[in-house]
Amino acid sequence: MAADATEKKKLGPVDEGLIRSLAGLLNETGLTEIEIEQQGLRIRIARQAIITAAMPPVVTAAATGAAAKDVDSNPGTVKSS
């Protein structure tokens, strides 16, 4: 762990404005992540994608009854016996 702390100290402060600009790009473009590398410093900004599932429409008996009435009112309808 001491090596990680030493590495962080060598890098110096991270440009907060750059982080905010990259986060703004995510919002503007609809991307879920962006990563850049400059002079050995790699910055990756990511956000969770929210995935929603749409349910297929439910066909009810009332809807099928209405469709049957429309067919019956068509003058070219031939009824079976």
C-alpha positions in Angstrom: 0.0 0.0 0.0 2.9 2.4 0.7 3.9 2.2 -3.0 0.4 3.3 -4.1 0.5 6.3 -1.8 4.0 7.2 -3.2 2.7 6.9 -6.7 -0.2 9.2 -6.0 2.1 11.9 -4.5 4.3 11.9 -7.6 1.3 12.6 -9.9 0.4 15.9 -8.3 -3.1 17.4 -8.3 -5.6 16.3 -10.8 -7.3 19.1 -12.8 -10.8 19.3 -11.4 -11.9 21.4 -14.4 -10.8 18.6 -16.8 -12.9 16.1 -14.8 -15.9 18.4 -14.9 -15.5 19.0 -18.6 -15.3 15.2 -19.3 -18.4 14.6 -17.1 -20.2 17.4 -19.1 -19.3 15.6 -22.4 -20.9 12.4 -21.0 -24.2 14.3 -20.5 -24.0 16.2 -23.9 -23.2 13.1 -26.0 -25.2 10.4 -24.1 -22.0 8.3 -23.7 -21.7 6.1 -20.6 -17.9 6.4 -20.2 -15.0 8.4 -21.5 -11.2 7.8 -21.0 -8.2 10.0 -21.8 -4.5 9.6 -21.2 -2.1 12.6 -21.1 1.6 12.4 -20.1 1.2 9.0 -18.4 -1.9 10.1 -16.4 -5.1 8.2 -17.4 -8.5 9.5 -16.4 -11.7 7.5 -16.9 -15.1 8.9 -16.2 -18.1 6.5 -16.2 -21.6 6.5 -15.2 -24.1 3.7 -14.8 -26.4 3.1 -17.7 -30.0 2.8 -16.7 -31.7 0.1 -18.7 -35.5 -0.1 -18.8 -37.6 -2.9 -20.3 -40.8 -2.1 -22.0 -43.7 -4.6 -21.6 -45.5 -5.7 -24.7 -49.1 -4.4 -25.0 -51.7 -6.6 -23.5 -54.6 -7.6 -25.8 -57.8 -7.8 -24.0 -61.1 -9.6 -25.0 -62.7 -6.2 -25.4 -60.1 -5.2 -28.0 -60.7 -8.5 -30.0 -64.4 -8.0 -29.8 -64.1 -4.5 -31.3 -61.9 -5.9 -34.1 -64.6 -8.5 -34.9 -67.3 -5.8 -35.1 -65.1 -3.8 -37.6 -64.8 -6.9 -39.8 -68.5 -7.6 -39.7 -69.3 -4.1 -40.8 -67.1 -4.5 -43.9 -69.4 -4.9 -47.0 -67.0 -7.5 -48.5 -67.1 -9.8 -45.4 -68.2 -13.4 -46.1 -69.5 -15.3 -43.1 -68.8 -19.0 -42.8 -71.6 -21.4 -41.9 
